[in-house]
Amino acid sequence: MLLRLPHCFSAALVVCVLLPVAAQAQVIPFAGNFGRGLAPSDNQMVFDSVARLNATEPSKVGQSDSWSNPETKSHGSSTILKVFHSNGMACHLVRHDIVAARPPSRNYRLTWCRTATGEWKTKG
């Protein structure tokens, strides 16, 4: 029997049980997937958008980076909502808005912090 989890629980599970992948001085927390309806190329575009936003110095509220995949018609943006320090690390709260070719659209709010080694990781 196949166990079906509610979509919001599945997304929360993906965010909480992450195997980070290092890329461009950043650790990507989504185990390669931002959700149903996104192609691998969409996910890569989200990751690239996050990497560009995290690499921008200094971080400022309202900074945003957008992506669009003409092949799948999916698109989205990442926007800094809050900048702060936590446990000696520079952090920012980022809203990731994603509109997939297949509804529903979704958004995630994740706190990203720069570690002492310069990598960006999500803070749980």
N, C-alpha and C positions, 0 to 999 in steps of 0.2 A: 504494500500500500504506500502510495506516494504522499508524504506529508506536505501540506500546503500552508505556508505562513502568510499572514496579512502583509501586503506590500510595505507598509510603514515599518513593520517589525523586521522584514527582510533587509530593508535599507539600513536600519539601526544595527542589525547584526553585521552587515558588511562593514559599517563604519567602526564598530567595536572590535571585531576580530580581524585585524589588519595585518598583512605581511608587507611591510614597507618595501618599496623598490627604489633604490637610489637613482637619481637622475638630475643632472644639472644642479648640483649643490643642494638638492632637495630630496626629501623622502616622500614618495607618493603613497598615501595610505589606503587606497581602495582595492587592493588586490586585483587591479586591472579593470574594474568595472564600476561605473557610476549608476547603473540600474538597467532595468528591462527596457528594451526598445532602442538601445544605443549600440551602434556597430563598434567594433574595435577601433576603427579610425576616429569615431566620435570621442571615445574615451581618451585616445591619445591627444586629441585637440583640447579636451578639458585639462589634461595633465600639463600640456604645454602652456596653456593659459595661466594655470596656477603657478607654474615655474616662472613665467615672465613677471607676474604680479609680485611674487615673493622676492624676486631679484631686484626689484625697483627700490632704490634708496633715495631718500628716506621714505618709509611707509607713511601714507597720509590717508585719513578718512576720506572716502569718496573715490579713491583711485580705483580704476576698473580696467579689466582686460576682457575682450570679447573674442569669441570664436564662431565659425560657421562652416559647415560641411556641405558644399553644394551637391555632393553625391547622394547624401542621405536626407538632406533638408533639415537636419538637426542643427541647433545653434544654442548659444548661451553666453553667460558672462560670469566673471568673478569680481566681487566688489568688496573693498575693505570697509567695514562698518565701525571698527574701534581699534585703536592702537594703544598698547599698554605693555608693562613689564610684569613677568611672573617668574618667581624663583631665579632672578638674575638674567632671564632671557627676554629679548625683544619679541613681542607677540603682536598678532593682530587677528581680530575676528573677521572672517571672510564669509560672505554669502555667495554661494554658487547657484546661479539660476540656470536650469537646463530645460530646453524645449526639444524633446525628441520627436522624430518623425511619427512615432506612435505615441499618442497621449497615454498618461497624463504628463503635463510638465511638472517639474519638481524643483525644489531648492533645498540646499543643505547649508547649515551654518556651522562652520568649523573654526576652531582656534588653531592657528599656526604659530609655532614658536621656533626661533632660530637657536640651535644648540651651540655649545662652545666650539664645535668643529665646523660651524657654518651651515650645517644641514637644516632644512626646514622640516619640522615634524608636526603632526596634529597632536594637540594636547587633549587627553581624555578626561 
